[in-house]
């Protein structure tokens, strides 16, 4: 959860006051407009960064990294094993149950035998169970860099220490999980909707109906608006520096707006 009630908004506030003074616009209306636009910027700065199709693809790629492993920038280029080991569907028919609950999956020409135990062998498990395994491996909305392991070698056996699933299971799970890309961004979309609309935020974010809260106190003696993304791991996917980046972008846009207003005002006064 992230609440923007302790952030320094003085830069935005001063510019809004100046715009209200010059244009005679209602301050409460200006505050709501700006709060909505800030929600759009915060959605952009929440991982996966951006609001375009590239950002969506980055989110989908991150999920694939969680499942299968590989390099991800968030983990400083560390190659991770992922939490699933994917087998071709046809290969499961060759699997053989050995003594002590071990399962021999396949052998290589060099004599190395790849196998696992019944606990990790999930080729018959429903997708709902695999989804729960992925959920359990996450911390603060993402799978940790330590999740998953490769193999443990004992003699000629190489024990797979990940959940073993089939390719068809993987694609079904992946298709399900990528529908959730943009969920954390959605908290800001919910706030924007309460402040006037989600213009500027794409449908792959707004569809989630993520919890978010707006506290509108623009009618009070000291008018203010509090916006809150109610996803419990928001602070893990939106850093303080990125919050400041969103604020800088809005301040720059307000500066441009002030400059246009002043140019228009002085143009009207010219002889």
N, C-alpha and C positions, 0 to 999 in steps of 0.2 A: 504494500500500500504506500502511496506517496501523496502527501498533502502539501499543496503550495500555499502555506500560510505563514511560513517563516523565511520566505525568499524575499530578497530586496527588489521591490518593484518600483523604487523611487524614479528610475530613469523613465520607465513607461508612464508612471503617474504624472511626472512633470510635463511630458509631451502631451498627454491626454488633456491636462488642465489648460495647456496653451492652446490646443485645438478648440476646446470648449469656449475659451475666452474670445478667440478670434471669430469663430463661426456661430457662436451663441447656441450651439447644439446642447441638448440635455446631457449633463455629465453621466447620469445613470445609464442612459442609452449607449453612450460612447464606451463606458466600462464594460457593458455586456458584449458589445461588438468586439472589443479588443480581447476580452477573456475567451470568446469563441475562437478567434483567430490564433490566440496563444495555444489553445487546445490542439489546433491543427498542427502547429509547429512541434508541440510536445509529442504528438503521434508520430511525426516524421523522425524525431530524434530518439524514439524508443526502438530498441532492437526488434526485428532487423531494420537497420537504418534506411529511411526513405519511405516513400508512399507509392512508388511506381512498380511496374512489373519486375524490375530488377531486384527490388527489395523483397518482393514476395518470393522470387526464385532463391534469394539468399536464405530466407527462412526455411524453404523446403530443403535446400542443401544442408542446412544445419541439422535438420531432423534426420536426414540420411546419414550424416556424420555420427549422430547419436546412436543410430541403429547398427551401422556397419563399421564405424571407426574411420580413421584417416586423419588428414591434417585439417585443423580448423584454427583460424587466426586467434580466436578467443582463448585458446590454450597455448599460445606462443609457438605454434607450429609443431607441438608434440604429437607424434603419431599414436593414436589410441586404437585399441582393439575393437571398440564397439561392444554392444551387449548381445548381439545375435551373430550366430554363425549360420550362413545360408547354404543349403544343399540343393542341387538340382532335384526336382521331384522324383525323377526316375531312380536316383541313387538310393532312395530310402528303401526300395525293395531289396537291396543288397545288404542292408544292415542286419547284423546278427547279434542276438543276445548271448553274452558270455557269462561265465560264473561271477558270483559276487555282485550281480546287478550291473555289470559293465556292458556297454553296447559297442560292438565293432562296426564302424561305419564304412570305412574303405581302407585299402592298403596300397602303397605306392610300390613301384618296381624295385626301389632300393630296400624294400622290406619294412619300411616304417608303417606302422598301423595307427590310423587315426580313429579315436573313439571317445566316448564320454560315458556318463552314468545316467541311469534312468531319471534322475532328478532334473538334469539339464536337457534331456531329449524331449522336445516339445513338438514333434512333427504331427501329432494328432490333436494338439491343443486348439481351442477356439480362438478367434481373433481377440475376443474380449479379454481372455487371459493374457495374451501377448501384450495387449495395450496396458494392462495392469502392471506387467513386468517393466515396461518402459516407464510408466508413471512412478513406480517404486524406486527406479534408478535415478530419478531426477531430484535435484535439490535446488531450490530457488528458481524453478522453472526450466532448468536445463540439466542434462546428464553430465556428471562430473568427469574430469579428465582421468580419474582413477577407475571409473566404471568399466567393467569388462576386463578380461585377461586373454592372453593368446593360448598357449598350450603349456602343459607341464609334462616334461619328458621323463618317462620311467622305462628304462630298457629300450626296446624297440617301439613301445607305445608312446604316442603323443596324445595326451588327454586334452580335449577341447573344454575349456572352462567358461564357455559362454552358452547362452541358450541356443540350442540347435533347432532350426526351423527350415521349412522348405522355401523354395523361391516363390511359389504361389502364395504362401502365407505371408512372406515379406511384402510382396506387392499389395496384398489386401490391407496389411497393417499400415504401410506407407501411405496408401491412398486415403485411409481414414485419418491418419495423423496430420497430413498436410492441410486438411480442412481447418485445422486449428491455428495455422500460421496467422499472426497478427492479433491474437487474442489479447495480449497485454496492451497493445496500441488501442484496442477497442474501448478501454476505460476512458480515454480522452475523447473518443468519438461520442460516448454516452454523455459526457459533460458538454460537448459541443452541441449535441442535439437539444439539451436543456437550455442552451443559451441562444438558440436561433437556428440551428441546423448543422448538418455535417458536410456542407460544401467544402471540397478540397480533400476530403478523406475518402478513399476508394471503398467499393463494396466489399472487397475481401477483408476489410477491417471492420466496417460498420455492421456486417452480418452477425457478428458474434454476440451482440447485446451484452457486452462485458459490463460488470458493475462499476459505476462511477457516480460521484456525488457533487452537486453544486449547492453551495450555501450563499444565497443572494441577500446581501444586507445593504443594497444600494439606497434604500429608503431611510437608513439610520443617519444619525448626526455625523458619524464618521463612515461614510459609505465604503463598502468593500465587497468583494466576491471571493469566496474560497472554492477552489476546484480540487477534487480528490480522485485519483485513480485507485479503486478499491481492490485491485489484484494484489495479492499478498506478497508477490515478488517483484513488484514494479521497480523498486529501488535497485534491483539487481540487473535490470535491463534498461535503466535510464539513470546514468550517472549524474552527479552534481554538475560536472563540467558540461554535460549535454543539456541539462536544464538551463545553464547559463547561455549555451549556444542558442537555444530556442528564444530566450529573452533578447539576446543580441540581434537576432534576425527580426524580431518584432520591433525593437527600438529603431533599427535601420529603416524598416518600412514606415514607421511613424514619422521619422525624420524626413523621408521622401514626401510623405503626405503634407507635412508642414511646409516644406519648400514649395510644393505645388500651390498650396493655399496662399502663401505669401506672394508668389509670382502672379497669381490671378488677382490678388488684392491690389498690388501695385500697378498692374496692367490697367485695371479699371480706373486708377487715379491719374494715369498719364494723360497729357493734353492731346 
